[in-house]
Amino acid sequence: MTETAPAYATETSTALAERAQTTAAAAPRPSRFSAEQLAAAAISPDTVLPSIQKADAANVPLQVEYWSPQEEGEAKRGWILGIEPQEVADMETGELKLLESLLFVEETADGKKARFFNASRTLVANVRAAINRGEIVPASLLTPVQITYRGVKKNRTNNYKSGKWEILPLVVKG
């Protein structure tokens, strides 16, 4: 019985870069790397890997948690990364649905950073409107905000209830 080589072992650097670029193009946010950078950085069986023993770890983790506030007044402070589709489990059926969601980097009271998302239609619509007005610049340090959950309230236009949110710009001093 012969073993087959792993897929990366038979692909050229160019093919790896093209596959990575194709995957990035299908994602909601495009890759921040050019095709040339991806080709130059592709790992193959003959690649000499650099040492990362002394590399600094980023202070923002890659995992993203869903924020579902439980109590009125819950708040988060940080920076809005943008609005992107995220898979969210339906609360009644458990079925995964792709919903437009707010992505956010929070700074916790102990100074750590965490990423979360929330798919509230009201929150997403309000943030999108603020982005369109130029009041929030997503994925930048220019416009930190505080998002506070204000509870579930009856809508003025119909008999439905929805979550209410307050979004305040933060003024960084000094």
N, C-alpha and C positions, 0 to 999 in steps of 0.2 A: 504494500500500500504506500503510495507516494503522497507527501503533503503538498498542498498547493501554497504558493507564496501569498502572503497578505496582499491586499489590493494595492497598498501604497508601494510595494516592492516592484510592481510591474508598471506603474505610472511614471511618466516623466515629470520633471518639475513644472513644465508648462501645463501638462494635463492636470496636475494637482492644483495649480493656480486657477485654471479655468473652472475646475469643479468647485473650488472654494468661492470664486467670483459668482458662479451660477447660484450657489446656495445663498450667498449674501444678497444677490439681486432678488431672490424670492422672499427674503426676509423683509419685514416692515421697514427696518432702518438699514440703509445701505452700508456696506463695509467702509470703514474709514481708511482702508488700505487700497492702493492702486493695484492693478493687475501685475505691474512690474514688481512691486514690493512683495506681493503674494508669491510670485514665481521665485524671487530671490530667497524667500524665507521658507520655502517648501522643505519638508523633511522627507528624505529618502534613505534607503539603507546605507548609502555611503556618506551621508551628511555628518560632519563633525559638529556635535552639539556644544554650544558655549556653556560655561559654568554659570549656574544661577544661584549658587550657594550664598553669595553676598548680595543678591538682588533684593531691593526693598519691595515688600508686598504693598499693593495699593490699599488705601484705607476705605474704599467702598467695595463691598462684596459683590460678586456676580449674581448670587441668588436673589430672587425677588419674592417677597411675601405678600399675600393678599391682606389688605387692611379693611376690616369690617368693624367699625366702631360699635361698641355696645351701649355706651352711655352718652347722653347729650353733654356737650362740653369737651369731649375728647379732642385733642389737637395734636398736630404734627408741624414741625418747623423744618424747612429745608428748601430744596431747589426742584423745580419741575423739569423732568427730562423730556417729556413730550406726551403725545397721545398716540397709542398704538393698539392694535388688536392683541388680546390676550385670551387664552383659554380659561374659562371660568365655569365651575360646576354649578348646574342648576340646583337651587336649594330644595326643590321638591322631588326632582327625578334623579339627580346626581349626574345627568348627562352633561358632557362638556360642550360648551358653546363658545364661539369666538365673538368676544365683545370688545368694543372700543373702550380703552381703559386709560386712566391717567397713570403715568409712571413718575415716581417721585423719589428723591434721595432725602432721607431724614437725618437730622443731627439729633441724637438722643441727649438727655441731660448729662450723661457721663462723657459726652464728646465723641462717642462712636458714631459711625455712619451706617445706615441700613437703607435698603431699597424696598419699596412697596408699590403695589398698584391697587387701584380701586375702579370698579366699572359702573359706579353710580352715573346714570344718564344726566342727572342734574349737575353733578360735579364736573363731569367731562364737558358738558355744554358750556358751563360758566368759565372753565379754564380755556376752552377753545375760543370763546368770545374775547377773553382777556388777551390771548395770544394774537388774535386777529386785530385787536385795537392797539397792539404794541405795548401793552402794559406788563406782559410777561414775555421774557425771551427764553424759550425752552433750551435746555441743555447748556446753560451758561450760569455763571456766578453773578450776573447782573441783577437778577430779580428774585431774591429769596422771598418766600411767603410762609404764612402760617395758615393752615387749613384746619378749621374747627367744625366738627359735626354738631349741628343744631337740632337733631332729632327728626322724627317723622311728623310731618304736618299735612293737613288737608290742602289740596290744590285749590286755588281760587277759581279756575276755569272748569273744573269737573269734580266729581265725587271721589276721585282717587286720592291716595296719600303717597307722598314721596319724601325721601331724605332731603333735608335742607342743610346747606353748607355756607360757611363764611370763609372767604379767601382774603386775607389781609397782606399787603406788601410789607416787608420788613425793611427797616432803615438800619443799615449797618453803620455803627459809629466808630470812628477812630481807626 
